[in-house]
Each structure stands twice: as structure tokens, then as C-alpha cells.
Amino acid sequence: MTVVANVVDGENNSAPAGATAAPKDPWALPDVSHLVVGVLGGTGNQGRGLAYRLARAGQRVILGSRDADRARRVAAEVGHDVEGADNAECARRSDIVIVAVPWDGHAEILQSLRTDLAGKLVVDCVNPLGCDKQGAYALTMPEGSAAQQAAELLAESRVTAAFHHLSAALLQNPEIEEIDTDVMVLGDSRADTDTVQALAARIPGMRGVYAGRLRNAHQVESLVANLISANRRYKAHAGLRATDI
């Protein structure tokens, strides 16, 4: 019997010649409730907010920082059994690692954790932005985006991009039960983007939406500058919703 290999979105799906494989349901996502999530830069507003929301949804979370004592103090404040550790321990003990560090320390921190992050699913949510008297604006870089820089530095990791457009104020507000937003997820492996979509969906009100390969991360990262401008004008915490999907 002749077998034809079809490579689509990084997958190799083998089927008998002449057969038509049923398309995969894009909303059939894996169970990620058992995975340990690490948050590098977890003492910052965005990292702390993501740690809080995921732990509140029942995910096991380790909050990472350069300073282990500070990480443990912030983890105790976040509650919901969040643990604190230095960044290296956080990376080693986690199945999925969210990178929420400041842009100016992005490359240095990832280079120092290359070994600890080997084999891990890494989710970069860093937005390379500048700010002047006219407001926030997107920065340009040789790699194309923060996520692509991460992929170059972490050759033995599986790098995706997500969680860019979330308000840290909403994430950390315990009075808000649901956060009404979509999370744009980018990556070169469908299995990995499905996993990150499923992780986003653990937070009530959120939905993970596939938004393309990692080479398109610049547009997603730079859009944060537009959201900052809108939020300042309207005194809001705007996110994104994709319609008709």
C-alpha cells in the first residue's frame, strides 16, 4: 500500500494514497490542567498577574525572579499555592515557561537560562516598546520580534508567543471574575500552539486563538503600543476579540 505524507503546519500526517484525512477540529485542545507553569519575571506586574490568574484557575504555578527570596515573598502575596523560586529553578521545574521579563533584560536572561529551558515549551509575552512624549511605539530589532529573538537564543526549546495584550491591572484585580479577551497565539508547531491556547482558556473569559507562525509575532507585539494609546484616551483596559471564529 502506498502511503503519502502530508506536511501541514509542521505536522506529518500520513494517510493511504487517495484518502482524504478529516480536518482537525481547531477547538479540540489538549488537557493542560496537570502541567506546571513557570513565570519568569513573575514579580513584575504582568508576570504576577498571569501567575495569579492561572493559579486561581487551578494551575500549579511557580513564580520566578532573579532574587529567590523576593519571588517567595510575592508568591505568598499572590496566594493560591503559588511557589516562588529563582529563575533557573523555576525553569527547571516547569513544563511550560512564560517569559514576562522586561524587554531590556530579555536577551541576557534567556541566554543565562538556555540550559534550564532546553526541551521546555516557552511562551514569550514580552513587548519591545519605547516611549517618548508622543506615547508608546514599537521597537525594531534584527531578529524581527522578541519571540524570534527568544527562538534564536533558545535553540533547544520550543518557543511560542502569546499573552501580549492583557491588562496587568485586570489580571491582578481579585474582584474581576472573568477577563473578556482573546489571546493571540503564534508558533511553528500546532501541538505547541494548541497547548498554549488551552492554557489561555483555563482563565475564565479568555480564549486562545491561533494567529500564525512565529515570524508574524512582530505585528502582535507592536499592537500593544496601539492598545496603550487607546487605553490612555478612553481610560480603559482594552483587550482584543477576534470575530466570526
MARBA-832647 format. One record per residue: x, y, z of N, C-alpha, C in turn; residue in three letters. Coordinates in pm, whole numbers, plus 50000, padded with zeros to 5 digits. Atoms other than C-alpha are relative to their C-alpha. Layout:
BEGIN
XYZXYZXYZAla;...
***
This chain:
BEGIN
500864988050000500005000050000500885012450000Met;499244987750008501345034049904499515009850105Thr;500364990149898501415059850183500545013549958Val;499614986450035501515097150117500155007950128Val;499784991749881503005120550381499645014349967Ala;500414986150018501335154350408500565008250115Asn;499444991449896503215181650595499255013249999Val;500794987849988500915209350711500235005850139Val;499784993149873501745234850983500974992450089Asp;498985006649920504765215051092499634985850039Gly;500415013449964502855182051119500214990749882Glu;499875010250103503475149950926498864990250017Asn;501195008349989500115133050869500004989949886Asn;499945010350101500375100150686498644993849977Ser;501285006050033497345085850503500174992149872Ala;499905007850124496795059850230499805009049879Pro;500144992150122497145073449876498545000649958Ala;501374998250044493865087649755499025002750111Gly;500904997649888492405090550103500035014750040Ala;500104986249953491235123850241499854999950151Thr;500064999849854492025129350607498995010350046Ala;500974990649943489315145650815500755011750061Ala;499314988549941490315181150911499894999850152Pro;500004999649854491245185551272499165011650051Lys;500814989549938488795205051485500945009850069Asp;499064990449939490685237251573499725002850147Pro;500344997749860488875238751908500144987350084Trp;499735012249923489805203152010501395001550061Ala;498744996649935492505213452255500344990150110Leu;499605009949900494525192052497499675004250142Pro;500154997349858494045189152871501355004250056Asp;498734994949947496755210453032499945002150151Val;500204997249858495435210653388501094994250090Ser;498965006549920498265187953509501385006149983His;498674994450030501115208953370500395010950100Leu;499464989649912503325230653588500425011849914Val;499704987950076503585266453462500965008750080Val;499064990649939506605287853543499865013649936Gly;500084986350051506555325553507501315007250032Val;498764992449981509945342053457499675014850001Leu;500394986149984509775378053569498685000950074Gly;501295001049932506915368053793499745010250108Gly;500234989649900507445396454038499585013249937Thr;500504988150069506595422553772498494999449987Gly;501464999350004503025433653715499374989749907Asn;500595009450096502345412653405500204985650044Gln;499725013549955504045381453535499224996250123Gly;500765002649877502435384353874498524998049968Arg;501415001450036499015389153715499704986849933Gly;500205012950066499395358553491500094988650100Leu;499865010349897500595337653785498724999150084Ala;501224999749919497565348553988498824993849927Tyr;501165004950075495025341353715500084985049974Arg;499855014350029496435307253623499854991750128Leu;500115007449874496775296253986498565000350051Ala;501404998949958493275308754063499114990449919Arg;500755009450084492055286853775500354985550029Ala;499665013649961493675256453936501314994849945Gly;498725004450055497015255253754501075000750109Gln;498854999149909500155247453952500995009849940Arg;499184989050052502365278353917501235002150087Val;498774996049932505965286454006500395013849949Ile;499684986150035506845323254011501515001850011Leu;498554998650003510445330853911500475014450005Gly;499384986949993512735360253980501514998150011Ser;498555000949976516455367953987500274997450148Arg;499845000949855516025370054366498984990050054Asp;500905010549953514565338054514499175004650119Ala;500754995449883513585354854842498865009249958Asp;501064991150048511665381754656498904991849932Arg;500995008550068509975355054444499094993250102Ala;500825006849898508825336654756499075009950070Arg;500864989949936507505368854913498815003349911Arg;501094996650093505495377854603499064988149982Val;500855011950013504255341954566499044998850118Ala;500865000549881502935343254922498885010449990Ala;501024989650018501105375654838498974995949896Glu;500925004650104499605360354523499074989350054Val;500835010549942498375330154719499714988749903Gly;500435011050086496565300554561501114989749978His;498935010150002499555278054642501095002849896Asp;498914996550091501865296754402501324998950077Val;498685001349941505505288454473500935010749944Glu;499004990650046508475311854444501364993549992Gly;498665005750019511965303454318500825009549916Ala;499214992150094514895318654136499684995449859Asp;500405002850138514545319253758500464986349951Asn;499475012850048516745288753698499204988350056Ala;500805010849940514835266553943498605000049942Glu;501324998850061511555279653805499984993449863Cys;499935005950134512605269753453500134984950006Ala;499755014549992513855235153554498764992350044Arg;501125007449940510715225753749498695001449923Arg;501244997150071508155238053495499924992549868Ser;500255006150132506575221353191499875010849893Asp;500184988550087505575254353032500595012150072Ile;499374988349938507575286153095499585012649926Val;500414987150057506095320653034501095010250028Ile;498974989849986508675347952972499325013650009Val;500644987049977507395380553122500995009850059Ala;498934991549948510685398253187500005013449927Val;499904987250071511415434753099500794998349870Pro;499335001350129512505439352737501505002550009Trp;498584996849997515845454652831500854989050062Asp;499255011349945516815422653015499694986949931Gly;500505012050068515185398052772501124990849952His;498955008350058518255385652584500944994550108Ala;499065004349896520535384252888499424988650085Glu;500625010149914518085364353100499844986849925Ile;500195012350075517275339352826501334993049971Leu;498695006150022520945333852744500484992750126Gln;499555006049874521645326453111499214987550035Ser;500875011449966518785301053123499904989949886Leu;500095008650119519475283452792499964985250037Arg;499965014149960520345250352958498764996150079Thr;501165003149917517505251853210498704999549919Asp;501204999550084514975258952934500034989849886Leu;499905009950107516175231352700498864989850010Ala;501095009550004513275209252594498675005350050Gly;501234994349944510685232452750499185007049893Lys;500884991550080507675248752587500065014050061Leu;499804986349953508475285852619498975009149933Val;501004990650050505775312552583500515014150026Val;499464986549984507205347152518498865010149989Asp;501064989750004504865376052605500585014050012Cys;499314987149985507425404252600499695009149882Val;500304990050101506555435952411501135010349992Asn;498914990250012509575455852286499455013849962Pro;500594986850022508305491452323500935010950050Leu;499384988049950509775525852358498915009950037Gly;501004989949962508065556652496500665013849998Cys;499534986249998508505593752436498805009150026Asp;501094990849967506345624952473498774998049912Lys;501145003050086504145612652187499324986850036Gln;500615012449957503435579752363500864987849970Gly;499295012650022504385543252322500164997249851Ala;499785003850139505855529952000500794986849997Tyr;499335012950013507145496251876501455001849960Ala;498595000050035510865490051859500264989749889Leu;499605009750101512575472051572501294993250046Thr;498825007649959515225445251616500434990849888Met;499515008250111517395423751389499244987049983Pro;500685012950009515545391651474498575001249950Glu;501374997850044512145406751389499045002250114Gly;500904998849885510465403051729500684994350123Ser;499485005949876511095394152092499904984849995Ala;500185014550007509695359352028501024993549908Ala;498995005550090512025353851733501395000850062Gln;498744999249928514935365951944500114988450098Gln;500025011249907513925340252205500284986849929Ala;499805012350076513805312951940501454998349957Ala;498595000750038517315321551824500894996850120Glu;499195002249881518695321852177499764986350062Leu;500395012749936516855290252287499794989449893Leu;500105009350112517645266452004499464986450040Ala;500465013149954516775236052217498645000750070Glu;501344998449943513425249752337498985001349889Ser;501094998250096510035251652165499345013350033Arg;500424986349968509215288652151498695003549930Val;501254994550051505735303152106499865014350050Thr;500254986449955504305337952158498525001450035Ala;501404998449956501125347252350499955009250121Ala;500284992149879499585368152632500545014349993Phe;499444986650014500755401552491499015011250037His;500974989049998497525421652506499155000550127His;500775000849877496435416352865500365011350095Leu;499804989349903495985444253116500474994250133Ser;499505004649871498105438253426499055004150112Ala;500954995649898495555458353626498814990650011Ala;501125009449997492735434953526500454986450053Leu;499515013049957494845403853579500144999250152Leu;499735000349857495665413753936498795003750087Gln;501174995549923492205425954038499174988050045Asn;500725011949953490625398854259498485001249989Pro;501444998150011487165414254217499474996549861Glu;500415003250136487125406153845500024984949983Ile;500135014550012485845370753788500464995149862Glu;499675004050136486285369253409500685011549927Glu;499344990050083488575387353166499604997549856Ile;500625001750132486775392152837500985003849890Asp;498994997150102489515388952577500434987349929Thr;499345010850071491165366952318501515001450017Asp;498545000349992494825356752340500534995149866Val;499415003950127496685356352009501204990850026Met;498955010049977498925325351999500734997349869Val;499205002150120501775321651749501074989650025Leu;498965010149987504195293351684500074991449876Gly;499765008050119505555268851432499604985450015Asp;500485013649976504205236751588498565000550046Ser;501414999749962500475230451602499794994150138Arg;500155005949868500855208151905500315010350109Ala;499624990049900502575236552093499005011450006Asp;500974989149997500135263851988498674995150059Thr;501215005649939497225240852081500134999850153Asp;499775000449856498765236552426499885013950062Thr;500064986349947499155274052476498575005449992Val;501414996150009495605280252351499214994250116Gln;500715006749891494355255152605500335006450135Ala;499614993349876496345272152880499285013350015Leu;500724987249995494825305952793498544997950037Ala;501425002749974491355290552803499724995750142Ala;500195003349858491915279753162499545012250080Arg;500394987749930491395316153263498595003949956Ile;501384996850038487655324153273499895012849918Pro;500214988650089486595347352991500985000449885Gly;498974999650104489725341252782499814988849900Met;499985010050105490065322452457501335001249927Arg;498774999950078493305312652287499684998449853Gly;500285000150143493245319651913501314998949923Val;498815001450082495855307151667500115012049906Tyr;499824987750077497335337851492501184999449905Ala;498955001150099500065324051268501304994750055Gly;498685005049963503655313151272500805010750075Arg;499234991249914506325328251491500545012149925Leu;499494988850078507575350351208499045011950000Arg;500994989249995504375370851250499865006350139Asn;500134995149862504995378651618500195015150011Ala;499744985549988506205414251549498705007949998His;501254992550009502735425951448499204999150130Gln;500755002049875501205411351763500655007750114Val;499304992749894503865425851991499825015149985Glu;500054985550022503765460451832498605005750018Ser;501374995349982499965462451854499745005150141Leu;500164995349862500375467852227500145015150008Val;499864985349999501505503452152498685006649964Ala;501304994550037498125509751985499004998650114Asn;500915002049888496255494952280500305009850113Leu;499644990349897498195517152520499435013749965Ile;500544987150043497175547552315498495000550020Ser;501465000549983493515536752315499635000450148Ala;500325000449858493555529452688500225013550067Asn;499774986749943495015563552767498895009749959Arg;501044990850048492445581452553498664997350070Arg;501335003749948489435562152688500024995850147Tyr;499865003949860490755555053038499414986050023Lys;500545013650001490155518052983501134989850013Ala;499035011249998491885484052990499674990949882His;500475007150120491125473352634500854987949969Ala;499355011950053491945438752504499544998149857Gly;500405003050137491115421352175499004988749997Leu;500885011150031488325399452042500024997949850Arg;500075003550140488505381651706498584995649967Ala;501405003050031485075379751540499904988849895Thr;500365010050100483475351951332500854987450005Asp;499345012949982485575323451468499584994150134Ile;
***
